[in-house]
């Protein structure tokens, strides 16, 4: 992970895991918002969490009354591409959990509080984020030399997205298009095609493309993104088209 400024643009940060089940999330208003249907699926083991949410709102009139303040449609990656799904922040999730009879409720509350606490500490001291990422990669068995390149690539990516944001490029679709252009120039394929070549399922936790790159692929990715940042500065590119 890396400092606060680049959190929204790092796909590896958009999934978290509770009891081996993935929960999608989106960075919004300076905090994480979690996909409600994913949380419901985790707590209830329902095969149709969307239906469970509808039933929940019918049963709990007070929850239904305040639903507009709890749930916010945000951009979430799905198998069919980016879609707007209802998400809730930590406070909203605590309210939803109150209406779900589940033995997982208390463990989930503790997990949710820990996720929020770790993020707050990382904002206060960004070095903690790098240290935690290093520990995670070490636990997964990555070589130390690869880990250092991966962490450096995260930093360079962060610098690029900060530059894009300051130059009027919109997060989401425009970032994705520009990233694809860099990848196409670097490797001859888009990130999606690159993932398919490696046999990765991008929806599953742990299958982030950059976590499966070789040393050389990471080096070329860093070169492409660092070069893009430098060119944007030299040309003073403003807006999506110029970038």
Long-range contacts (C-beta under 8 A, 24 or more apart in sequence): 1-122, 1-129, 1-130, 1-132, 1-133, 1-154, 2-126, 2-129, 2-130, 2-133, 2-154, 2-155, 2-157, 2-158, 3-122, 3-126, 3-129, 3-158, 4-122, 4-123, 4-126, 5-158, 5-161, 5-162, 6-154, 6-157, 6-158, 6-159, 6-161, 6-162, 8-161, 8-171, 9-157, 9-158, 9-161, 9-171, 9-175, 10-154, 10-157, 10-158, 11-77, 11-202, 11-208, 12-208, 12-210, 12-211, 14-77, 15-205, 16-115, 17-205, 18-42, 18-108, 18-111, 19-104, 19-107, 22-203, 22-204, 22-205, 24-76, 24-77, 24-85, 25-87, 26-74, 26-75, 26-76, 26-87, 28-72, 28-74, 28-87, 28-89, 29-89, 31-89, 31-90, 31-119, 32-89, 32-90, 32-115, 32-116, 32-119, 33-72, 33-74, 33-87, 33-88, 33-89, 34-87, 34-88, 34-89, 34-93, 35-76, 35-85, 35-86, 35-87, 36-71, 36-85, 36-86, 36-87, 36-88, 36-93, 36-96, 37-85, 37-86, 39-88, 39-93, 39-96, 39-97, 39-108, 40-96, 40-100, 42-104, 42-108, 43-97, 43-100, 43-102, 43-104, 43-105, 43-108, 44-100, 44-102, 53-86, 56-96, 56-99, 56-100, 59-99, 60-99, 63-95, 63-96, 63-99, 66-95, 70-95, 70-96, 75-172, 77-202, 77-203, 78-203, 79-203, 82-172, 82-173, 82-176, 90-116, 145-215, 146-215, 146-218, 149-215, 149-218, 149-219, 149-222, 150-210, 150-211, 150-218, 152-222, 153-210, 153-218, 153-221, 153-222, 153-225, 156-222, 156-225, 156-226, 156-229, 157-225, 159-226, 159-229, 160-225, 160-226, 160-228, 160-229, 163-229, 163-232, 163-233, 164-232, 164-243, 167-232, 167-237, 167-238, 167-239, 167-242, 167-243, 168-238, 168-239, 168-240, 169-239, 169-240, 169-243, 170-240, 174-240, 177-240, 178-228, 178-240, 178-243, 182-224, 182-225, 182-228, 183-221, 183-224, 185-224, 186-220, 186-221, 186-223, 186-224, 187-217, 187-220
